[in-house]
């Protein structure tokens, strides 16, 4: 299982968005990549959950709910399995393009979204008001991405 942090990574993996999902290297300079990431993330909504993504089943399970986050206020619990976002099921190939479009338009700070989670065998809807990505989380995401893609050649420049 992979440990995933926060909403952005969840959605990027779930709908196949390439930006910063950890599978693609930046082709820009280090500074341009940092600037692009900071700009992109500054306009994205944040939920405040960490997930384990099972590569075999595709199930995303909540492993942490950040204190005082939109996720905590919405009622997320450790062990919840993400099923859908605004009625679109994760992993449903027919809904992938629609989810990408919805993500780009609706996943911004201040907007409300509805996650469907499976808890104790039952689906439950959790309404979340997205927040701005906290600076410490933004620094963690960008730093992690840069470490994933660091190379000796880049470091020597």
N, C-alpha and C positions, 0 to 999 in steps of 0.2 A: 504494500500500500504506500501511496505517496501522501505526504503531509502537505496540505494546501492551506494558504492563509488568506482569509478575507474574501469578499464578494468578487473582486475583479478577477482573481485567479479562478475562482469557481466558474464564473461565466465564461471566461476565456477557454477553459478546458472543456466545459460542457457544450459550448456551441462551436468550438473549433476556431475561435478568433486567434490569429497568429500573433498579434502584438503582445510581446513580453510574456508569452506563455511558457517560456523556458526552452522551447524547441528550436527557436530561430535566433541566429546571431545578428546583432546590429551590423549593418553595413556602413553606418555613418561613423564619424569620429566619436571618440568617447564623450566629448563635451556635447556634441549634437545629439547623441543617444540619451544622455542625461537630461538635456533640455526637452527633448521630445517626450520622454517618460514623465517628467515633472508636469509638463503642459497637459498631456493626456490624462494623467491621474487627477489633476486638479479639477477636472470637470466630471469626474465619475463619482457615483454614489458609493457609500460604504455601509456595510451591514454590521460587521464585527463578529464574525465567526471564523473558526478554523475547521478544516475538513480533512478527512481521510478519504481518498479517492481509490476505490478498488478497481484496478486495471482489468480484472477478469469480468466482473459483473457491471462495472460502470456506476455502482452505487456510491453516492457521496454522503458520508456520515459526519455529523457535527461532533467534533472532538473537544471544542472549546467555545464558550460564549464569553466574549470580552465584557468585563464589568462596565456598567454605565454606557452600553452601546445600544444602537437601534435594535439589535438582535435580542438583547436582554429585555428591553422594554416591550418587544413584540411577543416574548414568551418562548424563544428558542430554548431547547434543552439538549444537553449532551446526549448523544445516541439518536437524535432525530435524523432521518434519512431524507434528503432533498428529493422531491418528486417532480415539482413543477414550479414555474415562475409565471405569474399572471395567466395561469391556465395552460401554459405550454409546457409539455412534459420534457424533462431532460432526457436526452438520448433518442428522442423520436426524430428520425431522419427527415420526415415530412415537414417538421416544424422548425428545422434548423435555420433556414433563411429568415423566416418570420421572427425567430428569437434574436438573430443577429440585428435585424432592423429595430426591433423593440429595444434591445440593449443600447444601441447607439442613441436612441431618442429619449428613452424614459429612465435610464439608470443614472440620474443626476441628483445631486444633493437637493433635498426638499421634496422630491417626488415620493409618492406612496406606491409600493408594489406589494403583491401578495405572493408569498411562498406557500406551496403545499408541501407539508412534510408528513412522513409516515412515522407514527409514534405508537408503540404497543399494538401494532397491527391495524391501526386506523389512520386514515388521512385526516389532516387538520390544517386549516388555513391560518397563516400568521401574517398579519398586515404590518408592514415595515415602512417607516418614513426614513428614507436614505439620508445619511449625514455626509458631510465633507470628510474626505480621508484625513485622519489626524496626521500631523507632521511626523510623529515618530513612526507611524505605520508606513507613510510614504517613504521615509528614509530607509526603513527596513526592506521594503519591496525593491526600491531602486538599488540599494546596496547589495541585496541578494542577487538581483539580476546581473549587476556588474561583476560580481564574484563568479557567477556561473559562466560568464562569457569573457572573463579576463584571460589574457594570454601573455606569455613572456614577451612576445614582440611588442604588444601594446604597452606593457609596463616599461620597456626599455626606451620608448619614445620620449 
